[in-house]
Amino acid sequence: MRQSEIRRKTAETDIELRLSLDGTGISDIGTGCGFLDHMLTLFAKHGRFDLFLRCKGDTDVDFHHTTEDIGICLGDAMRTALGDMRGVTRYGHCILPMDEALILTAADLSGRGKLVYRMKIPTEKVGVFDTELAEEFFEAFARRAGITLHIRQLAGKNSHHIIEGAFKSTARTLRAAVRIDPDSAGEIPSTKGLLV
């Protein structure tokens, strides 16, 4: 079973996370930030990842530590669940419309964490969530998961739609990338013989 459990406790956050890559999109998420809960619920649903997450963070300061540390934990969980990545498709991409917003994402389970983020979010906040934290989340996630992740906004003017499109598109991209390819089951999808 491609699943993992992560516990991380610092002076700023206390996180428990369980992830199954071969799920049905069931989620139970509590981060202390309603907008982030919404985004991660969408991530689980569109990736068909089963995700349990609890975070107690210093939200009296802001949502920065909570958002970044959840990205760290989700990245660690995905890397652990993937194991040696034997049989995975490795690459995925998606162009996803979210009303007026249009988001392109592409990923390589390369073992080398890298985020290329080309988004122009017009407002500083969605509710109480600082929109710049979307990049912090994806940066932490891609780095710790060892995934090369491109996220590009092709259209959009509503901040909620743009960020939601990014989470949905990334989830669907990863759903494709982590899927076991029946034509190469048991193989490492790299001429090097490993993904690092």
Legacy VTK file of the C-alpha trace (Angstrom):
# vtk DataFile Version 3.0
C-alpha trace
ASCII
DATASET POLYDATA
POINTS 196 float
0.000 0.000 0.000
1.361 3.399 -0.992
0.569 5.284 2.171
2.367 7.193 4.897
1.901 8.910 8.224
3.755 12.054 9.284
3.982 13.690 12.712
5.754 17.033 13.024
5.823 19.225 16.095
7.667 22.530 16.382
7.282 25.649 18.510
4.964 26.979 15.766
2.883 23.995 14.611
1.781 20.526 15.676
0.764 18.431 12.660
-0.569 14.907 12.183
-1.073 13.781 8.586
-2.001 10.489 6.925
-1.931 10.035 3.159
-2.914 7.217 0.807
-2.044 7.647 -2.862
-4.425 4.886 -3.942
-7.549 6.249 -2.344
-10.883 7.612 -3.482
-10.520 11.258 -2.424
-11.829 10.914 1.124
-10.558 13.669 3.396
-10.834 14.834 6.993
-8.997 18.120 7.333
-8.665 20.672 10.119
-5.947 23.317 9.786
-7.439 26.234 11.683
-7.857 28.101 8.379
-11.118 27.611 6.527
-9.754 28.569 3.114
-6.795 26.191 3.446
-9.158 23.402 4.581
-11.171 24.030 1.410
-8.089 23.914 -0.842
-6.765 20.694 0.707
-10.186 19.049 0.510
-10.183 19.853 -3.213
-6.618 18.554 -3.511
-7.618 15.211 -1.990
-10.795 14.919 -4.080
-9.229 15.748 -7.444
-6.091 13.699 -6.780
-8.148 10.783 -5.418
-5.838 10.819 -2.424
-7.198 9.842 0.980
-5.995 12.543 3.365
-6.337 13.003 7.111
-4.823 16.190 8.512
-4.847 17.980 11.832
-2.792 21.079 12.505
-2.578 23.251 15.589
-0.622 26.330 14.594
0.183 29.816 15.814
-2.745 31.262 13.889
-2.909 34.146 16.365
0.161 35.420 14.472
-1.026 34.564 10.940
-1.362 31.483 8.719
2.207 31.493 7.388
3.718 28.793 9.607
0.600 26.629 9.364
0.524 26.801 5.559
4.245 26.233 5.011
4.517 23.424 7.554
1.514 21.616 6.081
3.247 21.852 2.697
6.363 20.325 4.284
4.384 17.470 5.847
2.340 16.733 2.733
5.540 16.694 0.674
7.221 14.328 3.149
4.138 12.105 3.125
4.026 11.919 -0.659
7.725 11.141 -0.980
7.454 8.410 1.655
4.323 6.910 0.086
5.976 6.813 -3.354
8.882 4.725 -2.040
11.368 3.989 -4.837
8.700 5.063 -7.381
8.816 1.713 -9.105
6.138 1.527 -11.809
4.890 5.120 -11.562
3.979 7.070 -14.684
6.349 9.810 -13.389
5.023 12.718 -15.463
1.668 14.459 -15.373
0.082 17.649 -16.619
-3.272 19.397 -16.616
-4.844 22.558 -17.995
-7.773 23.296 -15.730
-10.505 25.922 -16.153
-12.009 27.372 -12.982
-14.637 29.783 -14.257
-12.641 32.688 -15.758
-9.343 31.325 -14.447
-7.218 28.919 -16.460
-4.293 27.144 -14.790
-1.601 24.958 -16.351
0.380 22.560 -14.187
3.015 19.967 -14.994
5.003 17.690 -12.710
7.936 15.312 -12.830
8.518 12.906 -9.943
12.204 13.524 -10.533
13.431 13.283 -6.956
14.638 16.871 -7.371
12.344 19.370 -5.666
11.737 22.498 -7.726
8.821 24.910 -8.042
8.329 27.203 -11.029
5.413 29.461 -10.090
3.977 31.990 -12.551
0.832 33.342 -10.920
-0.570 36.861 -10.702
-3.123 36.843 -7.900
-4.828 40.254 -7.884
-5.693 40.587 -4.176
-3.570 40.237 -1.061
-6.177 38.161 0.754
-9.005 35.706 0.225
-10.962 36.125 3.420
-8.266 36.046 6.110
-5.837 33.956 4.006
-2.827 35.813 2.575
-2.752 34.877 -1.107
1.070 34.915 -1.182
0.937 31.839 1.058
-0.230 29.711 -1.869
3.297 29.942 -3.274
4.782 29.151 0.156
2.663 25.988 0.332
3.589 24.751 -3.135
7.283 25.617 -2.638
7.470 23.615 0.596
5.479 20.732 -0.887
7.523 20.427 -4.101
10.861 20.709 -2.284
10.057 18.039 0.304
8.257 15.700 -2.118
11.188 15.868 -4.541
8.874 16.919 -7.354
9.567 19.351 -10.178
6.309 21.305 -10.278
5.301 24.024 -12.718
2.208 26.124 -12.009
1.262 28.779 -14.532
-1.775 31.060 -14.664
-2.997 31.457 -18.238
-6.071 33.552 -17.365
-8.012 34.747 -14.345
-9.002 37.765 -12.293
-10.730 36.279 -9.232
-8.187 35.387 -6.546
-10.279 32.537 -5.101
-10.744 30.979 -8.533
-7.050 31.297 -9.408
-5.826 29.602 -6.223
-8.556 26.961 -6.354
-7.623 26.231 -9.954
-3.988 25.784 -8.904
-4.850 23.270 -6.190
-7.222 21.294 -8.425
-4.871 21.305 -11.386
-1.894 20.267 -9.255
-3.926 17.426 -7.748
-4.964 16.109 -11.151
-1.408 16.426 -12.421
-0.093 14.412 -9.477
-2.890 11.874 -9.849
-1.577 11.166 -13.347
2.091 11.175 -12.315
1.777 8.785 -9.352
-0.466 6.329 -11.189
1.079 2.922 -11.770
1.734 2.443 -15.490
0.704 -1.139 -16.361
3.165 -1.173 -19.273
6.120 -0.572 -16.961
4.970 -2.000 -13.627
7.966 -2.865 -11.494
10.318 -0.614 -13.467
11.973 2.628 -12.355
11.007 5.221 -15.000
14.532 6.549 -15.465
17.564 5.508 -17.494
19.624 6.072 -14.324
17.784 3.254 -12.587
16.597 5.469 -9.750
14.865 8.800 -9.240
16.930 11.233 -7.160
LINES 1 197
196 0 1 2 3 4 5 6 7 8 9 10 11 12 13 14 15 16 17 18 19 20 21 22 23 24 25 26 27 28 29 30 31 32 33 34 35 36 37 38 39 40 41 42 43 44 45 46 47 48 49 50 51 52 53 54 55 56 57 58 59 60 61 62 63 64 65 66 67 68 69 70 71 72 73 74 75 76 77 78 79 80 81 82 83 84 85 86 87 88 89 90 91 92 93 94 95 96 97 98 99 100 101 102 103 104 105 106 107 108 109 110 111 112 113 114 115 116 117 118 119 120 121 122 123 124 125 126 127 128 129 130 131 132 133 134 135 136 137 138 139 140 141 142 143 144 145 146 147 148 149 150 151 152 153 154 155 156 157 158 159 160 161 162 163 164 165 166 167 168 169 170 171 172 173 174 175 176 177 178 179 180 181 182 183 184 185 186 187 188 189 190 191 192 193 194 195
